[in-house]
Amino acid sequence: MSAPVVDVTPRGFRAPGTAFMVSGSLIGAIGVFIFQLYAARVFPDPQTLDPFSALWTTFFILLTVLLVPLEQYVTREVARGRRSLPHDLRTMAAMVSICSVLGAGFVAATLGDVFDGNPQYIALIVLLCVVYGFLYVGKGILAGSRRFRDVGWVMIIESAVRLLAGVILVSLIRTPTSLVWAMVVGPLALFAMAWWRHDHGTLDVEATSPSKFLRGYVAGSAPAQLLLAGAPLAVLAFGGDSGLLSVLFFTFTLYRAPMTLIISLQGRLLPYLVGLSVGGEHQSLGRIVRRVGIGGSVLTVLGALAGWLIGPEVVALTYGEAYEPARTVAMLVAAGVVAATTAQVASQVLVAEGRTMRLGQSWGAGLLTAAVVAVLVGGASDLRVAIGFVCGEVVALAVMTFQAMRRPPAVA
């Protein structure tokens, strides 16, 4: 059987298209920010926007738990020189189906309480799962084949089309569902890029077990994203008033912009780390983790300070005074998001080495910590959630750094 072919030249982040991919990620993130800003300005009452906030939160969790791991699997396999299509179609269909069923089930179960009893939201979340399933497979193939410029265009086009569709649809029908329909339209424009044509690998390379890789990754992503993105929904569980969901939603989405950027760019980082892993350069990987852990710890403290000094004002200035969070909540959320972003970067070493089962241990410890702390501290619902969140993210960062520093007995 042929040996895996791993493209590691040119080394590091000097490969053609890297700068444009970073620029595309930034432009895409700005597009998301403008889209949400437009939503908040068009619907200034947080209670009116609760269904949109809940759907975005639910889909973000599903996307990062199920579709991002799928993208990472495709990226890793293509970077190893293996052809992904049509061999992985069954895996892709399975992940998209699970995403759709879970999304539809949650929306249906909470339809009357959160989504104004509108069954349109059930169909919308299924459509989102399907179109973004194609989008993330396409990004995986492009990143794995080192077409980084094309990945940048993917993020720019998707964000621009979503924003344009949102403005048009809301001008025609002024309801939160129009915003969600715009989210569905965004990825459809990317079929014009014909990303499937760049899957040029060979089927002779031995495949990584998709069930083993994805089982471990999903087991890690589920608690990670419930911890990071589930806080707005957790407020309802602690008896938060209607409208507080949207306040925390916009606070979290604004503050976690660095995390969103990291998730967009990790497809660029992963092929480089895979190259180090397959090349046996484990000391280099250890140095990367150590630097990330130290730098992230310092930035977490600075994030807390910034959140206390200007956090509420930034949210109010951006989305309107109705969405302004409490100062302590802003401080805790800012610190927790920085810790989460650092842990996400460190986790890519485990992904590159195929040790995805370790992810669940790290993020699971964080989620358990957050849940226990939130239940025990008492107080206002938003403060309880924020305290639990930051405690959970700090624990997750510590465990993730320790796990990534440990050398594997064998590289998968």
Backbone torsions as a table, in degrees:
resi	resn	phi	psi	omega
1	MET	NA	140.0	-176.4
2	SER	-65.8	146.4	176.8
3	ALA	-73.4	148.5	178.4
4	PRO	-59.5	141.4	178.0
5	VAL	-106.1	116.0	-178.3
6	VAL	-118.5	120.7	-179.2
7	ASP	-85.0	109.3	179.3
8	VAL	-122.0	19.5	178.0
9	THR	-124.4	137.7	-8.7
10	PRO	-67.1	154.7	-172.6
11	ARG	-73.0	163.2	173.8
12	GLY	63.7	-138.2	-173.1
13	PHE	-111.7	28.9	179.1
14	ARG	-95.1	0.9	-178.0
15	ALA	-63.2	146.9	-179.8
16	PRO	-56.5	137.3	177.0
17	GLY	94.4	-10.0	-177.1
18	THR	-62.3	-47.0	-178.4
19	ALA	-61.5	-39.7	-179.7
20	PHE	-69.8	-34.3	177.3
21	MET	-64.1	-42.1	176.9
22	VAL	-62.9	-44.0	178.3
23	SER	-62.8	-41.1	178.2
24	GLY	-62.7	-38.1	177.7
25	SER	-64.8	-42.2	178.9
26	LEU	-64.6	-44.5	179.0
27	ILE	-63.6	-41.6	177.5
28	GLY	-61.9	-42.5	178.5
29	ALA	-64.2	-40.1	176.8
30	ILE	-63.3	-38.7	177.4
31	GLY	-62.0	-40.9	176.1
32	VAL	-61.3	-44.8	179.6
33	PHE	-59.7	-45.3	-179.2
34	ILE	-65.6	-38.7	178.9
35	PHE	-61.7	-45.9	179.3
36	GLN	-69.6	-35.2	175.9
37	LEU	-62.9	-43.0	177.7
38	TYR	-60.7	-42.4	179.2
39	ALA	-60.8	-44.4	-178.4
40	ALA	-68.3	-34.4	-179.3
41	ARG	-76.1	-35.1	178.9
42	VAL	-73.4	-34.0	179.3
43	PHE	-120.5	81.7	-173.9
44	PRO	-70.3	-13.0	178.5
45	ASP	-89.2	114.6	-178.3
46	PRO	-56.1	-35.1	-179.2
47	GLN	-63.7	-38.6	178.4
48	THR	-62.8	-34.3	-175.0
49	LEU	-90.2	0.0	-179.2
50	ASP	-54.3	-44.2	179.2
51	PRO	-60.5	-41.9	177.3
52	PHE	-63.8	-45.0	179.6
53	SER	-61.5	-42.2	-179.6
54	ALA	-67.4	-40.2	-179.4
55	LEU	-68.5	-43.6	178.0
56	TRP	-60.0	-45.0	180.0
57	THR	-61.5	-46.4	-179.5
58	THR	-62.1	-45.8	-178.4
59	PHE	-69.4	-36.1	177.5
60	PHE	-60.3	-41.0	178.1
61	ILE	-64.0	-48.4	-179.6
62	LEU	-61.6	-42.4	-178.3
63	LEU	-61.9	-47.6	-176.6
64	THR	-75.8	-26.6	179.3
65	VAL	-80.0	-37.3	-172.1
66	LEU	-113.8	-41.1	-174.0
67	LEU	-87.6	-34.7	174.8
68	VAL	-64.4	-43.9	173.9
69	PRO	-58.9	-36.6	176.3
70	LEU	-62.2	-44.9	177.3
71	GLU	-59.9	-43.8	-179.3
72	GLN	-64.0	-38.6	177.5
73	TYR	-62.9	-47.8	179.8
74	VAL	-63.0	-42.9	178.8
75	THR	-59.4	-47.3	-177.9
76	ARG	-63.2	-42.4	-178.1
77	GLU	-68.5	-43.6	179.4
78	VAL	-66.8	-37.8	178.0
79	ALA	-64.8	-28.0	177.3
80	ARG	-78.5	-5.7	178.8
81	GLY	94.7	11.1	-179.7
82	ARG	-97.9	142.1	176.8
83	ARG	-76.5	131.6	-175.8
84	SER	-89.8	-39.9	-178.6
85	LEU	-101.2	138.3	2.0
86	PRO	-92.2	7.9	-171.7
87	HIS	-57.0	-36.7	-173.5
88	ASP	-98.8	11.5	-178.2
89	LEU	-60.7	-38.2	-179.6
90	ARG	-65.1	-41.5	177.5
91	THR	-62.9	-43.1	179.5
92	MET	-62.1	-45.6	-179.1
93	ALA	-63.2	-38.1	-179.4
94	ALA	-64.6	-44.7	-178.0
95	MET	-66.9	-41.0	178.4
96	VAL	-66.2	-38.3	179.3
97	SER	-65.2	-44.2	178.4
98	ILE	-61.8	-43.1	178.7
99	CYS	-58.9	-45.4	-178.1
100	SER	-65.4	-44.6	-178.3
101	VAL	-64.7	-45.2	-179.7
102	LEU	-65.0	-41.9	179.8
103	GLY	-64.4	-47.8	179.7
104	ALA	-63.6	-38.4	179.9
105	GLY	-63.7	-43.7	-179.1
106	PHE	-66.9	-45.9	-179.0
107	VAL	-62.7	-41.7	179.5
108	ALA	-63.2	-39.5	-177.5
109	ALA	-69.6	-27.9	-177.2
110	THR	-113.1	17.4	-172.9
111	LEU	-56.8	-47.6	-177.3
112	GLY	-72.9	-35.0	-175.0
113	ASP	-81.6	-34.7	-171.4
114	VAL	-116.6	-35.2	-169.8
115	PHE	-108.6	26.8	174.3
116	ASP	56.9	22.3	178.9
117	GLY	68.4	16.5	-176.5
118	ASN	-91.4	108.7	-177.4
119	PRO	-67.5	-11.8	177.8
120	GLN	-58.6	-30.3	-179.3
121	TYR	-66.6	-27.8	177.7
122	ILE	-65.5	-48.5	179.0
123	ALA	-64.5	-36.6	-177.1
124	LEU	-65.4	-41.8	-177.4
125	ILE	-71.1	-30.5	175.1
126	VAL	-66.5	-44.9	178.0
127	LEU	-60.8	-40.3	177.9
128	LEU	-60.5	-43.9	179.9
129	CYS	-61.6	-40.0	-177.6
130	VAL	-69.9	-51.3	-175.3
131	VAL	-68.1	-36.2	178.3
132	TYR	-76.5	-22.5	171.6
133	GLY	-60.1	-47.3	175.8
134	PHE	-62.1	-42.6	-178.0
135	LEU	-60.0	-45.3	-174.8
136	TYR	-75.7	-30.6	171.9
137	VAL	-64.3	-43.9	178.3
138	GLY	-61.2	-43.5	177.1
139	LYS	-61.9	-38.1	179.2
140	GLY	-63.3	-44.0	179.3
141	ILE	-64.6	-43.1	-179.5
142	LEU	-66.3	-43.7	-179.8
143	ALA	-67.9	-42.4	-179.3
144	GLY	-64.8	-32.0	177.6
145	SER	-89.1	8.5	174.2
146	ARG	65.4	29.9	174.0
147	ARG	-93.4	68.4	-171.1
148	PHE	-70.1	-31.4	176.2
149	ARG	-62.4	-40.5	179.0
150	ASP	-65.3	-36.8	176.9
151	VAL	-62.1	-40.2	176.4
152	GLY	-59.9	-42.8	177.9
153	TRP	-64.4	-36.7	178.0
154	VAL	-56.7	-48.0	-176.5
155	MET	-70.0	-34.2	178.5
156	ILE	-68.7	-49.1	-176.1
157	ILE	-64.7	-45.4	-178.9
158	GLU	-59.1	-44.1	-178.3
159	SER	-69.4	-41.5	-178.3
160	ALA	-67.2	-42.5	-179.8
161	VAL	-66.4	-40.4	178.1
162	ARG	-60.8	-44.3	-179.4
163	LEU	-64.8	-46.0	179.7
164	LEU	-62.1	-44.4	179.0
165	ALA	-63.2	-37.2	179.5
166	GLY	-62.8	-45.9	179.9
167	VAL	-62.1	-43.1	-178.7
168	ILE	-66.7	-47.8	-175.2
169	LEU	-68.2	-40.1	179.7
170	VAL	-67.8	-33.3	177.0
171	SER	-66.4	-26.7	178.7
172	LEU	-86.7	-45.9	-179.5
173	ILE	-133.5	106.6	-172.6
174	ARG	-83.8	72.6	176.8
175	THR	-137.7	156.4	177.9
176	PRO	-59.7	-26.3	179.8
177	THR	-64.6	-28.3	177.9
178	SER	-63.1	-34.4	176.8
179	LEU	-64.7	-39.3	-179.0
180	VAL	-70.5	-37.8	175.6
181	TRP	-60.5	-35.7	176.3
182	ALA	-64.2	-35.4	176.1
183	MET	-63.6	-33.0	179.4
184	VAL	-71.9	-37.6	-175.1
185	VAL	-69.4	-36.6	-173.6
186	GLY	-47.6	-55.8	-176.6
187	PRO	-68.4	-20.0	-175.7
188	LEU	-64.1	-30.5	-178.7
189	ALA	-65.6	-18.9	-173.8
190	LEU	-78.9	-10.4	176.5
191	PHE	-64.2	-22.4	178.8
192	ALA	-66.4	-17.5	-179.2
193	MET	-81.8	-12.9	177.8
194	ALA	48.7	54.2	-176.2
195	TRP	-63.0	-23.7	-177.8
196	TRP	-65.6	-17.7	-179.2
197	ARG	-71.8	-12.5	-174.9
198	HIS	-99.5	12.1	177.5
199	ASP	-88.0	81.7	-169.2
200	HIS	-102.1	10.8	-175.7
201	GLY	-72.2	-171.5	-179.7
202	THR	-116.9	151.3	176.2
203	LEU	-84.5	-1.0	179.9
204	ASP	-75.7	-21.6	179.3
205	VAL	-73.8	131.8	-178.1
206	GLU	-65.3	130.8	-176.3
207	ALA	-77.5	142.4	166.4
208	THR	-69.8	138.2	179.5
209	SER	-60.1	114.7	-178.7
210	PRO	-64.0	-36.4	-178.6
211	SER	-65.8	-41.5	-180.0
212	LYS	-67.7	-47.1	-178.6
213	PHE	-62.8	-50.3	-174.4
214	LEU	-73.5	-34.0	178.3
215	ARG	-60.6	-45.1	179.2
216	GLY	-68.7	-40.7	-178.2
217	TYR	-67.1	-45.6	-180.0
218	VAL	-64.7	-38.8	178.1
219	ALA	-61.6	-30.3	176.2
220	GLY	-83.9	-39.1	-177.0
221	SER	-68.6	-35.9	-176.6
222	ALA	-58.4	-55.6	177.3
223	PRO	-66.1	-31.4	179.9
224	ALA	-61.7	-46.9	-175.7
225	GLN	-80.6	-30.3	171.9
226	LEU	-63.1	-37.3	178.4
227	LEU	-69.8	-44.5	-174.9
228	LEU	-79.3	-47.3	-170.2
229	ALA	-104.0	-12.6	-174.7
230	GLY	-84.1	-5.2	-175.9
231	ALA	-57.5	-44.5	178.3
232	PRO	-57.5	-39.3	177.9
233	LEU	-71.2	-32.3	179.7
234	ALA	-64.7	-28.1	178.1
235	VAL	-59.0	-38.4	178.0
236	LEU	-63.8	-37.6	-180.0
237	ALA	-64.7	-28.3	179.1
238	PHE	-95.9	16.0	173.4
239	GLY	82.6	26.1	179.3
240	GLY	-66.7	149.4	-179.6
241	ASP	-69.1	153.9	175.3
242	SER	-59.9	135.5	-176.0
243	GLY	101.0	-29.7	177.1
244	LEU	-66.2	-28.1	175.5
245	LEU	-57.3	-47.7	-179.1
246	SER	-69.0	-33.5	177.2
247	VAL	-60.3	-48.9	179.4
248	LEU	-70.9	-33.9	178.9
249	PHE	-59.0	-49.6	-178.3
250	PHE	-71.6	-32.2	175.1
251	THR	-63.1	-48.3	-179.1
252	PHE	-66.2	-44.4	-176.8
253	THR	-66.9	-33.9	177.0
254	LEU	-69.4	-45.5	-176.1
255	TYR	-73.3	-28.3	-177.1
256	ARG	-89.8	18.3	175.5
257	ALA	-53.2	-42.2	176.4
258	PRO	-60.8	-36.9	179.3
259	MET	-66.2	-42.7	177.8
260	THR	-60.9	-39.3	178.8
261	LEU	-66.1	-41.2	179.4
262	ILE	-63.0	-42.6	179.4
263	ILE	-62.5	-38.0	178.8
264	SER	-68.2	-34.1	-174.6
265	LEU	-93.3	-9.6	-175.5
266	GLN	-66.9	-19.8	172.9
267	GLY	-65.5	-25.9	175.2
268	ARG	-79.8	-37.4	-177.8
269	LEU	-71.4	-38.0	-171.5
270	LEU	-61.8	-46.6	179.5
271	PRO	-57.1	-35.9	177.8
272	TYR	-65.0	-45.8	-179.9
273	LEU	-67.5	-35.9	175.8
274	VAL	-60.9	-40.5	178.6
275	GLY	-61.5	-43.5	177.2
276	LEU	-63.3	-41.4	-177.5
277	SER	-65.6	-50.2	-179.5
278	VAL	-66.3	-31.2	178.6
279	GLY	-79.4	0.4	177.1
280	GLY	76.4	17.0	-177.5
281	GLU	-89.3	63.6	-174.5
282	HIS	-73.0	-27.6	176.3
283	GLN	-65.4	-37.0	177.2
284	SER	-64.1	-41.4	177.3
285	LEU	-62.8	-40.3	178.7
286	GLY	-62.6	-40.3	178.1
287	ARG	-64.6	-38.8	178.1
288	ILE	-61.2	-46.3	-179.5
289	VAL	-62.9	-42.6	-178.6
290	ARG	-62.4	-44.9	179.6
291	ARG	-65.6	-41.0	178.7
292	VAL	-62.6	-43.6	-178.7
293	GLY	-63.4	-44.9	-179.2
294	ILE	-67.7	-48.2	-180.0
295	GLY	-61.7	-40.9	-179.8
296	GLY	-65.9	-34.8	179.0
297	SER	-64.8	-42.4	178.0
298	VAL	-65.3	-43.5	-178.9
299	LEU	-66.2	-30.4	177.5
300	THR	-62.0	-43.2	178.0
301	VAL	-65.0	-43.8	178.3
302	LEU	-64.6	-35.2	177.3
303	GLY	-63.4	-40.2	177.4
304	ALA	-62.7	-41.9	179.4
305	LEU	-63.6	-45.5	179.4
306	ALA	-63.6	-39.5	178.8
307	GLY	-62.4	-37.0	179.1
308	TRP	-72.1	-42.0	-173.6
309	LEU	-73.9	-44.1	-172.2
310	ILE	-132.6	0.7	-174.4
311	GLY	-54.9	-55.8	-178.3
312	PRO	-62.3	-38.5	-178.5
313	GLU	-65.0	-38.1	179.6
314	VAL	-64.1	-43.6	179.0
315	VAL	-64.6	-45.8	-178.7
316	ALA	-64.4	-41.2	179.6
317	LEU	-65.9	-34.3	-176.2
318	THR	-79.0	-51.7	-171.1
319	TYR	-106.2	-11.9	-176.9
320	GLY	114.0	153.1	-175.0
321	GLU	-62.6	-26.2	-179.6
322	ALA	-64.4	-20.3	-177.0
323	TYR	-102.2	9.4	-176.5
324	GLU	-71.8	127.3	178.6
325	PRO	-86.9	167.3	173.3
326	ALA	-65.8	151.1	-174.8
327	ARG	-63.1	-42.7	179.3
328	THR	-64.5	-40.0	177.3
329	VAL	-61.3	-44.4	179.1
330	ALA	-60.6	-41.8	179.4
331	MET	-62.3	-47.3	-177.1
332	LEU	-67.7	-40.7	179.6
333	VAL	-64.7	-43.1	-179.8
334	ALA	-61.2	-44.6	179.7
335	ALA	-64.9	-43.3	-178.5
336	GLY	-64.6	-37.9	-179.9
337	VAL	-67.1	-38.2	177.3
338	VAL	-64.3	-43.3	177.4
339	ALA	-62.0	-40.3	179.1
340	ALA	-64.2	-40.4	179.7
341	THR	-63.5	-42.0	178.1
342	THR	-63.4	-43.7	178.9
343	ALA	-63.0	-35.7	179.3
344	GLN	-64.5	-40.7	177.6
345	VAL	-63.8	-46.3	179.6
346	ALA	-62.0	-31.8	-177.7
347	SER	-65.4	-23.5	-177.7
348	GLN	-66.1	-24.9	174.4
349	VAL	-65.5	-42.2	178.0
350	LEU	-65.7	-38.0	178.2
351	VAL	-65.2	-44.3	-179.1
352	ALA	-61.2	-34.9	-179.7
353	GLU	-87.3	0.2	179.6
354	GLY	75.4	13.3	-177.7
355	ARG	-94.8	53.1	-173.8
356	THR	-70.6	-19.6	177.7
357	MET	-63.0	-26.0	179.5
358	ARG	-68.7	-24.2	-179.2
359	LEU	-62.3	-42.3	-178.9
360	GLY	-62.0	-36.8	178.6
361	GLN	-64.0	-41.1	-177.3
362	SER	-71.1	-55.0	-178.1
363	TRP	-69.7	-32.5	177.7
364	GLY	-63.1	-40.7	176.9
365	ALA	-62.6	-38.7	178.5
366	GLY	-66.4	-44.0	-179.0
367	LEU	-65.2	-42.1	178.5
368	LEU	-61.6	-43.6	178.1
369	THR	-60.2	-45.3	-179.0
370	ALA	-61.8	-43.9	-178.5
371	ALA	-64.4	-45.1	-178.4
372	VAL	-64.4	-46.3	-178.7
373	VAL	-63.3	-44.1	-178.4
374	ALA	-62.4	-36.0	179.1
375	VAL	-71.9	-37.4	-172.8
376	LEU	-81.6	-31.9	-170.6
377	VAL	-72.8	-31.8	-177.5
378	GLY	71.8	-175.3	179.3
379	GLY	97.3	-166.9	-179.4
380	ALA	-62.7	148.2	-173.4
381	SER	-61.2	-42.2	-178.8
382	ASP	-68.0	-36.1	178.5
383	LEU	-69.3	-41.0	178.5
384	ARG	-60.5	-44.2	-179.8
385	VAL	-65.2	-41.8	-178.3
386	ALA	-66.1	-41.3	178.5
387	ILE	-64.6	-46.2	177.6
388	GLY	-60.7	-39.4	-178.6
389	PHE	-61.7	-50.3	-176.5
390	VAL	-68.0	-37.6	177.6
391	CYS	-63.5	-42.5	-180.0
392	GLY	-65.0	-40.8	-178.4
393	GLU	-69.0	-37.0	178.1
394	VAL	-65.8	-41.9	177.1
395	VAL	-64.2	-43.5	179.3
396	ALA	-60.7	-41.4	178.6
397	LEU	-62.8	-43.8	-179.2
398	ALA	-63.7	-45.7	-178.7
399	VAL	-68.9	-40.5	179.8
400	MET	-62.4	-43.0	178.9
401	THR	-62.9	-43.1	178.3
402	PHE	-62.0	-44.8	-179.2
403	GLN	-64.5	-42.5	-177.9
404	ALA	-70.7	-27.6	178.4
405	MET	-74.0	-25.8	179.7
406	ARG	-71.5	134.7	-179.2
407	ARG	-82.2	135.5	179.6
408	PRO	-72.3	146.8	175.5
409	PRO	-64.3	-29.2	177.1
410	ALA	-156.8	143.1	-179.9
411	VAL	-84.0	128.9	-179.3
412	ALA	-72.1	NA	NA
